[in-house]
């Protein structure tokens, strides 16, 4: 399986040139960072579907088709974090912070107005 490494706030294009990240790519970077903080591994690989949440023993994995758009990646990872949040709250009485959909929509709306 191929695992994508996070490149920080700016991405790289072919040839090593840098480009500005779109709003979706910035939200994706924030979600990926949140997963790292929570110890959730994200795996980008070739899949027949879009991907989703997987639990192996006591560890969570988010498996994402590497060919899907940034928007789809945001949706998959955000849904996985919500499921983990609900399961954690049910079993341990804890509620780890998760990116709220309203924050994602707000950031995307702000970028659309620029």
Residue, then its C-alpha position, 0 to 999 in steps of 0.5 A: x500500500x502506498x502512504x502519502x506523506x503530508x507536505x505542509x501548507x504548500x504543495x509541489x507540482x511536477x518539476x519541484x515548483x510550488x503552487x498555492x493550495x485550494x481551500x479544499x486542499x487546505x481543509x484536507x491538510x487540516x484534517x490530515x493533521x488532526x488524524x496525526x494528532x489522534x493517532x489515526x493513520x491515513x492510507x492513500x491507495x488504488x481502490x475500486x471505491x472511494x474509501x472509508x474507515x477501517x478498524x484493525x484491533x484497537x487502531x483506526x485507519x482511514x483508507x482513501x482512493x488516491x485518485x479521488x478529488x480533494x473534496x472527496x478526500x475531505x468528505x471521507x476523512x471528515x466522515x471517518x472522524x465523526x464515526x470515531x468521535x461517536x464510537x469514542x464518546x459511546x465507549x469512553x465518555x470522551x469527545x475528541x475535537x473533530x472538524x465541524x462541517x460548518x467550518x469546512x463550508x465556511x472556509x470553502x465559501x470564503x475562498x469562493x468569494x475571493 
